[in-house]
Amino acid sequence: MSDKLGSKDRKLLLELAREAVNAAVRTGGSPLREVTAAQLLGAQGCFVTIKKRGALRGCIGNFNSNKPLYQLVQEMAMSAAIRDPRFYPMKEQDLDDFELEISVLSPLAKISSPDEVVVGTHGIYLEKNFSRGVLLPQVAVEQKWDRETFLNQTAVKAGLQRDDWKEGADIFVFTAQVFGETQAAHPEK
């Protein structure tokens, strides 16, 4: 991620994501809106997180895509609303009070030592055997985790034992430009 998205591009992505969530819940699909903003046309991974009263309500993402970022954001927003297997599909009454957060991702980088994980900077993608799990960079900060707890929780998310990352696992890190509707409404935060 060489160039950070400006406030105008972030605001547009949040609008697109909200439109996609509303359309997915109301009609089961979404006519994807086309955009021409140059920063949003590149292929880049992202996650879209939906929160309801501060609690996680859905989060879906993709590290690799051959689609423009603006299209992937819309697709991930729809999926987070109605396809996250941890939650029931959102219903119309859920549209009254939810907040969006988007994480635009850097490419994955395999690391040779868990000591390379920087809490507050990196997200973790972990693979071992046929299990895999991912936690976004902001999760460790929000939960006030240290590096080892972050790695333990990523292993648990992958369906593994807490310390399964210590041997035989492939660990990748990534960074993310994270922004949400709260920051968009209050850019000084």
Residue, then its C-alpha position, 0 to 999 in steps of 0.5 A: m500500500s504505497d499511497k494512503l487513501g485521502s479523506k475523500d476516498r475513505k468517505l466514498l468507500l464508507e458510503l459504498a459499503r453502507e449502500a451495499v449493506n443496505a442493498a444486501v439486506r433489503t434485496g439480497g443483492s446490490p447493483l455495484r456503483e461504479v467510481t472513477a477515483a484513481q486511488l480506488l481503481g487498483a486491485q488491493g485487499c480489504f476487510v469490512t467490519i460491521k459493528k452494532r453498539g460497539a460489538l462485532r456484527g460481521c467481518i469479511g475480507n479478502f487479501n487478494s483480488n483482481k477487482p478494483l478496491y471500490q468493488l471489493v469493498q462493496e462485495m465484502a460489505m455485503s458478505a459481512a452483512i449476510r454471509d458471516p457464518r458467526f452471525y445470523p444474516m442482518k435483517e431490516q431492523d439491524l439497519d437502524d444502528f450499525e457502524l462500518e470500519i474498512s481495513v485496506l490491506s498491504p500484501l502479505a509478507k511471510i516472516s521467519s520469526p514471531d519476534e517480527v510481529v509488531v503489535g499495533t502495526h501488523g495484522i497476522y495471517l497464520e496457516k498450519n496444516f489445513s487451518r488458517g486464521v487472521l486477525l486485523p492489526q486493530v484487534a490486538v490494540e483494542q484488546k490490549w494484547d501483547r505479541e504472544t497473546f495476539l499470536n495465541q488468539t490468531a491460532v485459536k481463530a484458526g481452530l488450533q490450540r493456543d500455542d500451535w503457532k510456535e512450531g510448524a506454522d507459517i506466519f504472515v504479517f500485513t499492515a492496514q489503513v483502517f478507517g470507519e464512520t466515526q473517524a469520517a464524522h470526526p476527522e480530528k480523531 
